[in-house]
Each structure stands twice: as C-alpha cells, then as structure tokens.
Amino acid sequence: MSVIHRHRPEPAELDDADRRIVNCLQDGLPLVERPYAAVAAELDLSEGELLYRLERLLEDGVLSRFGPMYHAERLGGGLTLAALEVPEADYERVTAAVNAFPEVAHNYRREHRLNMWFVLATETPERIGETIEAIEAATGLAVFNMPKQEEFHVRLHLPV
C-alpha cells in the first residue's frame, strides 16, 4: 500500500487516531475479505470512521495518494524517475500541473537545483516519452529523465 506524505499541513494538525492510521497503513492492508474492517479493529475504530478519516486526510492534502503499488515493468508498463528545476515562484503551479497526470506515482520536493522529483509509471514503455513531453508542455520546463539502471528495494516508512 502506498501512503504518500506532503510537507503540509504540519503533523501537529493530526490527532492521535489520524497518526495511528497513517503509521499503520504504511505497512499495507491485510489480504482478507474486509481489510478496512480488520485495520479499524486493530486501531480501535469503526470501519466507517477509518474510511471517513482516510477520505478527509486525502481531501485535506495530508495524504496525496492512497492505494496499491504495482511493479509497472512486470505488467508490461514503463517506469522512470524524473526531475524538474522549478523556479520557487512557480512551484505551486508546477506541482499542480505535474500531479494532474495520472502517470505521476510519487512527487517529492528536494533541496537541490533539481527541486522536484517524481516517478512516472505508464501502461507501456513508450508512454514514458509521451508523458514527459506532455509534462514539459504543461509546465514549460524541461524534464530530466533518469531511467532505472539497477533496482534496489528500499522499504520507506515515514512515521508520523
């Protein structure tokens, strides 16, 4: 399960139940008939409250995305890491433009000349180039494409 964090709002705006939900769901959902009910029981919440809170966390921008992670290449798709050099004055506009593409799986702000990094996952390898061209047209910025040369599995868990 992919739980992606944004840098705002600050974690202090989350209550204890929200923090427990985010921390717990980074480990994934159980493969059972009613996974949300199982997680809710583990967190001492009702299934309805868990679903409501997840919806609110998404709507409020605390979570930018919640869903499964697939290995695009094994499914015949394309996958690449890309970066942009975004002027600070345009950062919010460019973020919205990049995040509007369904192919953008993750988007991170970096303290670097290339200050926006994102992962593209496409249905076919050819769509990577097409999507990069579309992002360049939408943002007016050059996309730096950094295709994978070697794969490493890093378990990322961001405790809240």
VEXDREN-895604 format. One record per atom (N, C-alpha, C): x, y, z. Coordinates in pm, whole numbers, plus 50000, padded with zeros to 5 digits. Example, Ala and Ser with C-alpha at 12.3 -4.5 7.8 and 13.67 -1.06 7.14 Angstrom:
<recs>
513194943150780 512304955050780 513204967050780 512854977550708 513674989450714 512905000350787 
</recs>
This chain:
<recs>
500854988450000 500005000050000 500895012250000 500535022049925 501325034149914 500615045449989 501275050850089 500785062650159 501825073450134 501445083750062 502375094050024 502105106450109 503165111950167 503045123750252 503345136350173 502685147150207 503055160450158 503715167650275 504355178650245 505045186050351 504105194750432 502845196450390 501875204050468 500565196650466 499685198050558 499845205850682 500805198950777 501215206350876 502145201050975 501505189451051 502305179351091 501755167951164 501005171851291 501305183351350 500605187551471 499105189151448 498675190851322 497265192251291 496535178851292 497265168051300 496675154751304 496415150751448 495275144251471 495055139151606 495675125151618 495595119351735 496235106451761 495705095551667 494395095251643 493825084951555 494355086551412 494455098951363 495005101251229 496435096151219 497245099151321 498635094651320 498715079451320 497895073051402 497905058351407 497485052451273 496515058551206 496065053851075 497205054750973 497825066450964 498905068350866 500055058750895 500455057551019 501555048651054 501215034051024 500015029851057 499605015951037 499495012450889 498875020950811 498605017650671 499845018250583 500935023750632 502165023250555 502675008850543 502205000250631 502584986150624 501664978150533 500644984650477 499754977650384 498464973250449 497594968150366 496314962750412 496404947550418 495724941450512 495734926750517 494924921050400 495304909550352 494594902950244 493474894350303 492394901250340 491214894850397 489994900450326 488834894350351 487614898650282 487284913250310 487474917850434 487164931850469 488394938250533 489364942250450 490634947350505 490464959950589 489564968950550 489394981150628 488784978150765 487904968450770 487324964550899 488404958550989 489304950650930 490384944551009 491334955351064 491704964850980 492584975751025 491884984251129 490614987251106 489854995451201 489824988651338 489604975651340 489574968451468 490934969251537 492004967951460 493354968951516 493614982751576 492994993051517 493195006851563 492115011451661 491225002251699 490125005251791 489215016251735 488905015151604 487995024251535 486925015951467 485835022351427 484865015451343 485365016151199 484895006951117 485285007050976 484865020350910 483665025050943 483175037650887 484055049450927 484485049851053 485345060851097 486685060451025 487255048451009 488515047150937 488375052450794 487325048250725 487115052750586 486875067750579 486115073050673 485875087550678 487185095050698 487995090450792 489255097250821 490215096450701 490265085050633 491115084050514 490655093950408 489365094850386 488825104150288 489185118550325 489055121950453 489385135350499 490865138250485 491725128750517 493175130650503 493555132950357 492865126350266 493095128550123 492575142150079 491355145450119 490755158250081 491535170150136 492065168750259 492815179650322 494245180650271 494685171050188 496035171550133 497095166050227 496685160350341 497665154150430 498265142050358 497425134250291 497865123350204 497585127750061 498535126049974 498305129649834 497765117749755 498005105749804 497565093949732 497505082349831 496535073649811 496435061649894 495975050449802 496795040349788 496415029349701 497545019449687 497295009049609 498314998649592 499475003549506 500604997049524 501764999649439 501974987249352 502114989649222 502324978749127 503704980049065 504264968949023 505534968748953 505214970448805 505224982848758 504764986248623 505484978248515 506794976648528 507544969648425 507144955048413 506864948548524 506444934448519 505064932948457 504304943748456 502974943548395 503014948548250 504234950448196 504374954948058 504424970048044 504494977148154 504494991748151 505874997648158 505915010748172 507165018048183 507275024748318 508495026848362 508745033048493 510025041148482 510005053348532 511215061448532 511165071748644 512335076448684 512465087448777 512725099948694 512075110748728 512235123248653 512375134848750 512935145748700 513135157548786 512935170248704 512605180848777 512425194048719 513215204148801 513665214648735 514215226248803 513115236848800 512445238648914 511255247248919 511585260248992 511345271748926 511515284448997 510565284949117 511055289749229 510255289849352 508905296649333 508855307449258 507605314749237 506565306349163 507005296249088 506105287749010 505865274049073 506445271749191 506425258149247 505015252649265 504115260149321 502755255149345 502035252049213 502175261149114 501545258948983 502095246348916 503415244748920 504035233148856 503655220348930 503615220949062 503185209249140 501795204749098 500875214149088 499505210849047 499485204948906 500275210648816 500305205648678 500875191548672 501965189048742 502605175848741 501685165548808 501135169148923 500275159648996 498975156648924 498595164748825 497375162248749 497535150348654 498755146248627 498995134848539 498815121848618 497925113148574 497725100448647 498965091648646 499885094048555 501115086048549 502105089648658 501905100848727 502825105148833 502485097248960 503415088348996 503175079649111 503605086049242 504685093449242 505205100049361 505785113349317 505705123349402 506275136349371 506895141749499 508185144949492 508925149149611 509595162649587 509595171049688 510365183549683 511765180549738 512785185649669 514175183449710 514875196849729 515865197049815 516715208649836 517915206949742 517735210849618 518715208649513 518315217449396 519205219749303 518845227149182 517665220549113 517705207249103 516545199749055 515665197449177 514715206249199 513995206349327 512675198849325 512265193249213 511055184849209 511415171649141 511215160749214 511505147349163 510205139449167 509955131649062 508745123649059 508985110748983 508155100949012 508205087948945 507055087448847 507365083148724 506325080948624 506135065948605 504895061548608 504545047648580 503485047948470 503795041648357 502915042148241 502505028148197 501445027548117 500925014648071 501865007547974 502645015247900 503635009647807 504935017447822 506075011247789 507335018647797 507345031047707 506665030347593 506635041647500 505925053747559 505005051547650 504255062647711 505125071447800 506285066447844 507175074647926 507545087347849 508055085747728 508455097247648 507285106447617 506145100647586 504955108647557 504515116547679 504575110347795 504155117047919 505145128147954 506425125547936 507425135947962 507175147947871 506895145547744 506605156647651 505365164347697 504355157247744 503125163847789 503385172147915 504205166948006 504555174548127 505355186948091 506275185647997 507035197347952 506115207847891 505135203347813 504195212847752 503335219647859 502915211947960 502035217348065 502775226748159 504065224348182 504815232348279 505715242848215 506075240948089 507025249848025 508465247448071 508705236048134 510025232848188 510555219848129 511875218648120 512495206348070 512475195648179 512055183748142 512045172348235 513355164648217 514025161948327 515225153648326 514785139248352 514935130648254 514525116648262 515705108348309 515515100548417 516585092348472 516105077848486 516075070648374 515575056848379 516435047948469 515795038148524 516465028948617 517545020848545 518705019948608 519765011348557 519904998748641 519575000148769 519634988748859 518544990748964 517894979949005 516794981149101 517244977449242 516814985749336 517044983249478 515694984349547 515434975949642 514194976749719 514504983549852 513924995149872 514105002649995 512715004150058 512564998850177 511284999950245 511215013650311 510355022050259 510215035550312 509025036050406 509275039750529 508225041450628 508465054850695 507495063750682 507625077250736 506715078650858 507235075950978 506385076751096 505895090951121 504635091851159 504015104751190 503855105951339 
</recs>
